[in-house]
Amino acid sequence: MTERTAKLTRFSLLAAPVLLIVYGSVRLLVEGSREPGAPWIVGHFAFLGGVLFFGVVCEGLRRTVAASGGRARRRVAAVGAAAGLTGAAAAAAQAAIDLYVGFRAADKPEMKEIFARVQDVPGVLPAVYTVGPLFLYLGMITLLAGLKGPGVARSLVLFVLGTVAMATSLDLMPLGGLCYALAFAPLRRHVPGPRPSVGAVPVRVDSRTP
């Protein structure tokens, strides 16, 4: 993992849950957040950013898990990352559709009408709304379960609790995002830095003058 990739992964571990908290808070607390308008747009841009950062987290955790074990662990990490990225793509498509509807609709009845037309397209509902996004959580649980080191068990438990909270009610998304933030905080230390070049020989610098 390069230093740039490690930094991006560490940043994404912070940004992904924070943006979900922003989205959940806007949805729960801001008037007009469930109809066309600025609150809907702001909230769904935060949601879109959050799931995109989750995609980065999945790939970063894959590299982290793979760096800490053998072939079997690398295979598990690959499966978890593939599932997580599939779910992140589905959730991002859902956010993009929601943004499109929010920009296009003039009022709530028109919003419902556009949503109905989009979701009537065969395959859209399971792929983007009901089944596809679930792979993000399954992939993340697989990746977290594959990590080794202090605090990873607590991170897995907190992630599951956050997921259960949001599955219970979208009104609990700020709580779920907080659980994710607490789960991810210690993981930033587990992200490996760049590996030294194979065969690299340290150079001795002699500061003595001739």
N, C-alpha and C positions, 0 to 999 in steps of 0.2 A: 504494500500500500504506500503510495507516494505521500509526501507531507501535505500536498494540496488536498488529496482525497481524504486523508485523516482529518484535516481541519474542517472540510465540508461535512464529513460524517458527524463530528462532534457538534458543529453548529446545527445540523439537522436534528440531532437528538434534543436540542433545546427548542428549535423553531417549530417542529411538527406539533408537539403538544400545546405550545403557547398559541399557535394559530387556531387549533381546535377550541381552546378556551375562548378565544376572541369570537369565533363563529357562534359557539354555544351561548355566550353572554349576549351577543347582539340579538340572536334569535329569541332568547328568553326575556330580555329586559327592554329592548328598544321598540317603541311603538312603530308599527308599520313594517316590521321585519318579515312578515309573512304574506306580503303583497308587493306588487311592483313598486320600486322606488329605491332610494339610496340605501336604506338599511339592508334590503334584500341583496343588493349588489355588493355592498361592503362585506356583509357576512359571508356570501358565497365566494368572493375572491379570497377571503381568509381560509375558508374550507378548502378551496382548490390549492392554495399554497401549502396548507397543512398536509394534504394527501400526497402532493408532489415531494415534499420533504420526507414523508414516510417512505416513498420509493427509494430515496437516497439512503435512508436508515437501513432499509432491507439489504441493499447492496453492501453497505458498510459493515453490517453485522455478519453478512455472509463471509466477507473477507476476514473478519475478526475470529469467527468460529473456525474457519478453515485454517487459519494460522496457528491454532492452538491444539490441533489434533491430527489424526491420520486420515486414511482414505475414507473410512466409514463416516467420520465426522464431516469431511468435505462434501460427501454425497448428501448427507442430511442438510447441511448448510445450503447446498445448491437447490434442493427441493423446497426448503423453506423460503429462500429468496425468490424462486420462480413463482411460488404461490403468492407471496407478499406483493411482488411486482404486478402480478395479474390483478390482484385485488386493488392495488393502488391505481392501476390504469382504469379499472371499472369505476372506482370512486371519482377519479378525475373526470371521466366522461360524464358521470352524473352531475358533477359541479358545473361542467361546461354547458350541459343541457339546461340546468337551472339558471345559469347566467343568461343564456340565449333567451329563455322564456321571460326572465326578468326584464331584459332590454326590449323585448318585442311586445309584451302585453301592456295594454293601457290600464287595465284594472284587474281585480281578482277573478271575476267571471271569465275574462278572456284568458287569463293565466291558466285556469283550470281546463279551458277548452284546448289550448295549445299542448298542455301536458297530456291530455287524453289522446290527442292525435299522435304525439311522439311515442307514447307508451303502447299505443295500438300497433305499432310496427312490430312484426313478429321477431321475437328474440330480445327486444330492447329491455323489457321489464325484468326478465331473469338475469340477463347479462350485466345490466347497469345498475339495477335497483335492489333486487331481492337475493340474488345468489352471488354474482361476481364480487361485490365488495367484501363478502365474508372471507374470501381468500386472503385479504390483507391481514386480518386478525389471526387466521390459522397459520399463515406464514410467519408472522411476528412471534407467535407462541412457540413455533418450532425453532426459530432462531434463538430466542431467549433461553429455551430449554437446552440448547446446545452450547451455551456459553459456560466457561469455567472461571472460578475465582470468587473472591469475597463479595457478598451482596447480590449475586446474580439470582439467587432463589427469591429474595425479597422483591427484586425487580420483576420477576415472572409473576409473582402473586399480585403485585400492584397492577401490572398490566391486565391480568385477568379480571381483577376487581373493576378497573376502569371500563373494560369492555362490557362486563355484565351491567354496569350502571347505565351505559349508553344504550345497550340493547333493551333495558327495562323501559327507558323513556328518553327521548331526545332532549327533554328539559333537564336531564342530568348530565348533558354533555360537558358543561364546565367542570363538574365533579370528576367525570371520566378523564378529561384532559389534565386535570390536576394529578390524578393517579398516574397518568402516563408521564407527566413531568417528574414526579417523584421516582418513578421506575427508571427513567432514563438518566437521571442526574449522575448516579455512580457509574453508569456504563461509559461515560465519556472518558474515564480513566483506562478503560479496557481496550479502547481503540488503538491498535498498534501503529507505531510510526514507520517511517521508511526503513527497509532493511539495508544494511551496508552492502556495498558491492562485493560480489564474490571475488576473493583473491586480492582485495584492496590492501595495500600496505601503508601503514601510517608513515607520514613523512616527518622526520625530525628536523625542527628548525633550530639552527645554531645561531644565536644572536651575537656570538663573540666576533669582534672585528679581527681581521687578519693582522 
